[in-house]
């Protein structure tokens, strides 16, 4: 199995069951103590480093707002910036072309314009050398997606945001616990969205998400927008939505948060074995720079939510591994600009993005894997001959 959610849950089953039992017995199932506790604990986790952010924000005062899921978190951030007058309809937001479609949906849902920028084929993250040429007078923000668990932040991106006075919003759906020069992702820019979908490194037992920011005004608007637009009971300054984390999911996440760093470390150990052990000329290992020699000490950290490989005969490789008893996944088979819902982009040519989506295959990499399973993956991939 590529990822057993049951096995992941069983790692901390007794604590999870106890936390759920406390919520059930409390009789309070929304916006209660479990939510407040998780929001406070996650905010402290995100702001753990005392360093200033790359875009110049002070390093204290992180606020976490729980919400329904990661897409809601992103959508609420952009909506809140519109309510605050920082964005308006038609403004442009730079976003990596190879991201999961939720990143782009959050932009278009707010009647903002996504500007698709190609990724770097070696890192699979947005190519920072292409960002500046994509900026126009209508560009107001960059949505930085830490795809596959690798930090996408660079000094060049930080400099561009400062020079052009652009908002930096992080899509941290896949990178819980990742760091950049000692700072956690989620604390690098102006605001960040987090998804706690069950398969994530920090996953709930259902849908859940959160926003983190150091901007009190933004936090207040985001919280209100996710609660029907209500700033206090029966007072509605905004036309809002219903997007709130429930008490059970908050309680489960608070249990699992304690183990996040240790479980990420196990993922890094597996990734290091893959980097050192996989030696097949038909297989490309992206994200290898820095991590290959010392996963833990790389400046741009990687928590390996997904371990992607590229192969020109990807579908054959997937069938071959399946025959060997190794489950894999494709993240993602169709790029956003080729989806029917964005048919206005279907004629765009984005060759790097298209190559990634045509060749990417995700091999197992999670904290429940045994050494024998890791070696089985390495041996099978090295024996693949196309």
C-alpha positions in Angstrom: 0.0 0.0 0.0 1.3 3.5 -0.9 0.1 5.0 2.3 -2.0 3.2 5.0 -4.0 5.8 6.9 -4.9 3.1 9.4 -1.3 2.4 10.2 -0.6 6.1 10.6 -3.5 6.5 13.0 -2.5 3.4 14.9 0.9 4.9 15.8 -1.0 7.1 18.3 -4.3 5.4 18.6 -4.7 5.4 22.4 -4.0 9.1 22.6 -6.3 9.9 19.7 -9.1 7.8 21.2 -8.7 9.5 24.5 -8.7 13.0 22.9 -11.9 12.1 21.0 -13.6 10.7 24.1 -12.9 14.0 25.9 -14.5 16.0 23.1 -17.6 13.7 23.1 -18.0 13.9 26.8 -17.6 17.6 26.9 -20.7 18.1 24.8 -19.1 21.0 22.9 -18.4 20.1 19.3 -17.5 23.4 17.5 -15.4 26.4 18.5 -14.6 25.0 21.9 -11.5 24.3 24.0 -10.0 21.7 21.7 -10.0 24.2 18.8 -8.5 27.0 20.9 -5.8 24.6 22.2 -4.8 23.4 18.8 -4.8 26.9 17.3 -2.6 28.1 20.1 -0.2 25.1 19.9 0.1 25.2 16.1 0.7 29.0 16.2 3.5 28.4 18.7 4.9 25.7 16.5 5.0 27.8 13.4 6.7 30.8 15.1 9.2 28.6 17.0 12.2 30.5 15.6 13.0 34.0 16.8 14.4 35.1 13.4 12.7 37.7 11.2 11.0 36.4 8.1 12.7 36.7 4.6 10.2 39.5 3.7 11.0 41.5 6.8 8.1 40.6 9.1 8.8 40.5 12.8 9.0 36.9 14.2 6.5 37.0 17.0 2.7 37.0 17.4 1.6 34.2 15.1 -2.1 33.7 14.9 -3.7 30.4 13.8 -7.4 30.2 12.5 -8.8 26.8 12.0 -11.1 26.2 9.0 -12.7 23.5 7.0 -9.9 22.5 4.7 -6.8 23.8 2.8 -8.7 25.2 -0.2 -10.9 27.2 2.2 -7.8 28.5 4.0 -6.4 29.9 0.7 -9.7 31.2 -0.5 -10.3 33.0 2.8 -6.9 34.6 2.8 -7.4 36.2 -0.7 -10.9 37.2 0.2 -9.7 38.9 3.4 -7.1 40.8 1.5 -9.9 42.1 -0.8 -12.0 43.1 2.2 -9.0 45.0 3.6 -8.3 46.8 0.3 -5.0 45.1 -0.3 -6.3 43.3 -3.4 -9.1 44.0 -5.8 -10.8 42.0 -8.6 -8.6 41.6 -11.6 -5.3 41.8 -9.7 -2.7 39.2 -10.7 -1.3 36.5 -8.5 1.9 34.6 -9.6 1.5 30.9 -9.0 3.5 27.8 -10.1 2.0 26.2 -13.2 2.5 22.6 -11.9 0.7 23.0 -8.6 -2.4 21.1 -7.4 -5.5 22.8 -8.8 -6.7 24.0 -5.3 -4.0 26.7 -5.4 -5.4 28.1 -8.6 -9.1 27.7 -7.6 -8.5 29.9 -4.6 -7.3 32.7 -6.9 -10.1 32.5 -9.5 -12.8 32.1 -6.8 -11.9 35.6 -5.7 -11.9 37.0 -9.3 -8.2 37.4 -9.2 -6.0 36.4 -12.2 -3.5 33.6 -11.8 -0.2 34.1 -13.7 1.3 30.6 -14.3 5.0 30.4 -14.0 7.0 27.3 -14.9 8.8 25.2 -12.3 12.5 24.4 -12.1 12.9 20.9 -13.4 15.5 20.1 -10.8 13.5 21.1 -7.8 9.9 20.9 -9.2 9.3 24.2 -7.4 8.5 27.6 -9.0 11.5 28.8 -11.1 12.5 32.0 -9.3 14.5 33.1 -12.4 11.2 33.4 -14.3 9.1 35.3 -11.7 10.3 38.9 -12.4 9.5 38.8 -16.1 6.0 37.7 -15.2 5.3 40.8 -13.1 3.1 43.6 -14.5 1.6 46.7 -12.9 -1.4 44.5 -11.9 0.7 41.9 -10.0 0.0 42.2 -6.3 1.0 38.8 -4.8 2.9 35.6 -5.2 1.3 32.3 -4.1 4.3 30.2 -3.1 3.5 26.5 -3.1 5.8 24.2 -1.1 5.0 21.3 -3.4 5.7 17.7 -2.4 7.0 18.9 1.0 10.0 20.9 -0.3 10.4 24.5 0.7 10.0 26.7 -2.4 11.3 29.8 -0.7 14.5 31.4 -2.1 16.4 34.6 -1.4 15.5 35.8 -4.9 11.8 35.4 -4.2 12.1 37.3 -0.9 14.0 40.1 -2.7 11.3 40.3 -5.4 8.5 40.6 -2.9 10.4 43.4 -1.1 11.3 45.2 -4.3 7.9 45.1 -5.9 5.9 45.3 -2.6 4.1 42.0 -3.3 2.1 40.0 -0.8 3.7 36.6 -0.2 1.1 33.9 0.5 2.3 30.4 1.3 0.4 27.3 0.3 1.7 25.0 3.0 -0.7 22.2 2.4 2.1 19.6 1.8 5.0 20.9 4.0 4.0 20.8 7.6 7.2 21.1 9.7 9.4 22.2 6.7 11.9 24.9 7.4 13.9 27.6 5.6 17.0 28.9 7.4 15.5 27.9 10.7 12.0 29.3 10.1 9.0 27.1 9.6 7.1 27.3 6.4 3.9 29.1 7.3 5.9 31.9 8.8 7.9 33.0 5.8 5.5 35.5 4.2 2.4 37.5 5.0 -0.1 34.6 5.4 -0.2 30.9 4.9 -2.7 28.2 4.3 -2.4 24.7 5.7 -4.3 21.5 4.8 -4.8 18.7 7.3 -6.3 16.2 4.8 -5.7 12.7 6.3 -2.8 11.8 4.0 -0.8 14.9 4.9 2.3 14.8 7.2 0.0 16.3 9.8 -3.3 14.8 8.9 -6.7 14.8 10.6 -9.3 12.0 10.5 -11.3 14.0 7.9 -11.1 17.4 6.3 -9.5 20.3 8.2 -7.3 23.3 7.5 -5.9 26.4 9.0 -4.6 29.9 8.3 -1.5 31.3 9.9 -0.5 34.9 9.9 1.2 37.6 12.0 -1.2 40.2 10.8 -3.9 40.8 13.4 -6.2 42.6 11.0 -6.0 39.9 8.4 -6.6 37.2 11.1 -9.7 39.0 12.4 -11.2 39.2 8.9 -10.3 35.6 8.0 -11.9 34.3 11.2 -15.1 36.3 10.6 -15.3 35.2 7.0 -15.1 31.6 8.0 -17.9 32.0 10.5 -20.6 33.3 8.1 -19.0 36.7 8.1 -19.6 37.3 11.8 -17.4 39.4 13.9 -19.5 38.6 17.0 -22.7 36.7 17.5 -25.4 37.8 15.1 -23.3 40.7 13.8 -22.2 40.3 10.1 -19.9 42.9 8.6 -19.0 40.5 5.7 -20.9 38.1 3.4 -19.1 35.1 4.7 -18.8 31.3 4.5 -19.2 28.4 6.9 -15.6 27.0 7.2 -14.7 26.0 10.7 -12.5 23.2 12.1 -14.5 20.9 14.4 -13.5 19.9 17.9 -12.7 16.3 17.1 -10.4 17.1 14.2 -8.7 19.8 16.4 -8.2 17.4 19.2 -6.7 14.7 16.9 -4.4 17.2 15.3 -3.2 18.4 18.6 -2.2 14.8 19.5 -0.4 14.3 16.2 1.4 17.7 16.3 3.6 16.4 19.1 5.1 13.7 16.9 5.3 15.7 13.6 9.1 16.5 13.7 10.0 12.9 14.6 7.8 11.5 11.9 9.2 13.9 9.3 12.7 12.9 10.4 11.8 9.3 9.5 10.6 10.4 6.1 14.0 12.2 5.6 15.9 9.0 6.5 13.9 7.1 3.9 14.5 9.8 1.3 18.2 9.8 2.0 18.3 6.0 1.4 16.5 6.5 -1.9 19.0 9.2 -2.9 21.9 7.0 -2.1 20.5 3.7 -3.3 18.5 4.4 -6.5 20.9 4.3 -9.4 19.0 3.7 -12.6 19.7 5.9 -15.6 16.0 5.6 -16.6 15.0 7.3 -13.4 15.5 10.9 -12.5 15.4 12.0 -8.8 14.4 15.6 -8.6 15.0 17.7 -5.5 18.4 15.9 -5.1 20.5 19.1 -4.8 21.6 19.6 -1.1 19.4 16.8 0.3 21.4 14.1 -1.4 24.5 14.5 0.7 22.8 15.5 4.0 19.1 15.6 4.2 18.9 17.1 7.6 21.4 20.0 7.0 20.1 21.4 3.8 19.3 25.1 3.9 15.9 24.6 2.1 14.5 21.7 4.1 12.2 19.0 2.7 9.8 16.9 4.7 9.1 14.6 1.8 5.3 14.5 1.9 5.7 13.0 -1.5 8.9 11.4 -3.0 8.6 12.1 -6.8 10.7 10.4 -9.5 10.6 11.2 -13.2 10.6 8.6 -15.8 9.9 8.9 -19.6 8.1 5.5 -19.4 6.2 6.4 -16.3 3.2 4.3 -17.0 5.3 1.2 -17.7 7.3 1.9 -14.5 4.1 2.1 -12.5 2.8 -1.2 -13.9 6.1 -2.8 -13.2 6.2 -1.7 -9.6 2.6 -2.8 -9.1 3.6 -6.3 -10.3 6.3 -6.2 -7.7 3.8 -5.4 -5.0 4.8 -1.7 -4.7 1.9 0.8 -4.8 2.6 4.2 -6.3 0.6 7.4 -7.1 0.8 10.1 -9.8 0.9 13.7 -8.6 -0.7 14.8 -10.9 -1.6 13.3 -14.3 -3.2 16.5 -15.9 -1.7 20.0 -15.3 -4.1 22.8 -14.3 -3.8 24.5 -17.7 -5.0 21.4 -19.5 -8.1 20.9 -17.3 -11.5 21.4 -18.8 -12.5 23.8 -16.0 -9.7 26.2 -17.2 -10.4 25.6 -20.9 -9.3 29.2 -21.6 -5.7 28.0 -20.9 -5.9 24.7 -22.8 -3.8 26.0 -25.7 -1.0 27.3 -23.5 2.4 25.6 -24.0 4.2 25.1 -20.6 6.7 22.4 -21.6 8.4 22.0 -18.2 5.1 21.6 -16.4 3.8 19.2 -19.0 7.0 17.1 -18.8 6.6 16.8 -15.0 2.9 15.8 -15.2 3.7 13.3 -18.0 6.7 11.7 -16.2 6.1 12.1 -12.4 5.6 9.0 -10.2 5.4 9.1 -6.4 7.0 6.2 -4.6 6.2 5.2 -1.0 7.8 7.4 1.6 6.2 7.6 5.1 7.0 7.0 8.7 5.4 3.5 8.8 7.7 2.0 6.3 10.1 -0.7 7.4 13.7 -1.0 6.3 12.8 -4.1 4.3 10.1 -2.2 2.4 12.5 0.7 1.6 15.1 -1.7 0.3 12.4 -3.5 -1.8 11.6 -0.2 -3.5 15.2 0.6 -4.2 16.0 -2.9 -5.6 12.9 -2.9 -7.8 13.5 0.5 -9.3 17.2 -0.3 -9.9 16.1 -3.5 -11.8 13.6 -1.6 -14.0 14.7 -1.7 -17.7 11.9 0.1 -19.4 
